[in-house]
Amino acid sequence: MRAAVFKELSKPLLIEAIDDPKPGPTDIILKVCNCGICGSDLHMTEPGTIMPLPGGSVMGHEFAGEVIEVGKAVTHLWKAGDRVAGFPVICCGDATPCLNFSNRGQCAKMTSVGLGQNHGGYAEYVRIGASSGFKLPQNVSFREGAMVEPLAVGLHAVDMAKMPRGATVLVIGAGPVGLAVMLWAKFLGARHVIVSEKAENRRAMAAKFGATDAIDPGQPLAPQVQKIAGKDADIIFECVGVPGLLMNVMAEAPRGGRIVVAGVCQQADTIMPLMGIMKELEIQFVLGYRPADFDYVIAMIASDRVDVAHMVTDIVTLDELPAAFEALRKPTHQCKVMLEN
């Protein structure tokens, strides 16, 4: 098959022919129809990352596709032609379906797909565990299916925030993760969803995803929030992931405030613990999602209760993907760039 292959840090991906994936007894093989580019992929290819990729890796963990081959132990679960959103892991296969994964997505033996351990969706085909495939209804497109993963990230962040109904929420950053957080915060009952974002096009997109107001990140944030909501933010979501930002958010947070860290910073960072101590801040780090988040996102898309198509700003072919990937290092209009085979 053809795939976009990572060779070394700061170098463009190369389109190469590599071996087709083969299913183990409890695996399925998908023909990749769509796969989104994630900011984490970019970070892993840059100097200073704490998650360096081995040369020869194929990234891509936001994918949807069609089953073309089924492992011999899971033919009762899957058949060729099934439409799938992929939870990007391969489970142990000790039980079918894997009971540990099905419960909380915490199979101790599972390995990641598209993050260095197994080849991901920047390719024509991808292998996943049978337990980690989520069937797509016919009225959910493959493009929407590839959006399930980033939307599940936002849903999990809002769930971990323990957001009260009628909350005032401040979201730092209106990239795909920030937009997903805004969507679910508004959907699940926030009164004010305020975004801090410097890019005009992303502020405009935020309004489509539930943001009720936008503020200037170049000015102190707390007074702007107070002017809009008449109170401080109940929850601040940090959705950027760059060094120094968490400390800035801690400085802006009110006493007793809650900060949810959804942005993935892959470099060393420094905070002043005394700041958090004096304010009695609650800082919640979040990772990924759970299987139940995938189920919920798919159900909400299928029932037309959420509209996510306009997050996708660019569709590229496999041959165009390396250039599109490099362009995201200095983005202009792009939000979610998606491979379509």
Secondary structure, DSSP 8 states (H G I E B T S, - for coil): -EEEE--STTS--EEEE-------TTEEEEEEEEEE--HHHHHHTSTT-SS---TT-----EEEEEEEEE-TT-TTT--TT-EEEE-SEE---SSSS-HHHHHHS--TT-EEBSSSSB--SSBSEEEEEGGGEEE--TTS-HHHHHTHHHHHHHHHHHHHTT--TT-EEEEE--SHHHHHHHHHHHHTT-SEEEEE-S-HHHHHHHHHTT--EEE-TTS-HHHHHHHHHSS--SEEEE-S--TTHHHHHHHHS-TT-EEEE-S---S-----HHHHHHHT-EEEE--S--HHHHHHHHHHHHTTS---GGGEEEEE-TTTHHHHHHHTTS-SS-SEEEEE-
